[in-house]
Amino acid sequence: MENQFKNKIILVTGGTGTIGSALVRKLLTYEPKQLRILSRNDSAQYHLMENLGWPKNVRTLIGDVRDLERLKLAFENVDLVFHAAALKHVSLCEYNPLEAIKTNILGSQNVVDAAFYNGVKKVIAISTDKAVDPNNVMGVSKLMMEKLLINTSNFSKGKTMFSCVRFGNVAWAN
């Protein structure tokens, strides 16, 4: 694992969320050249940086996966992207389905486009067990995200590798 991350420039979308911030903490142990945290929550970024002790190789970027132009800038010179940005609460996605589509599906398409635009080598998207035989908006939107990334790999011809991982329910997640 060390060779995958050491001296690399890594970006984590949704880097202040439950899974994103855990990824950030773990990735820092592998000594990346630079670790970029993209999030639209400036308070969460500030608190995460405080908890991390303000590491010199971490950059916080205010932005949203819904904004392709911001992603293109954030992805410059990046080797690897962990795409953890998402609307994840089932009940809130049920009540706001268009917002789930904008973030989880269209935002993921922006991640794909920004990765191609900047020649990013690898994109690993974080999904959920709710994408298995989904019966709610959040699960459907995450399944669509998975299909989008996996099918993109079919025509990327080795330029960028796209993959997805699924997590089960996360204990004590907000």
Order of alpha helices (4+ residues) and beta strands (2+ residues): alpha-beta-alpha-beta-alpha-beta-alpha-beta-alpha-alpha-alpha-beta-alpha-beta
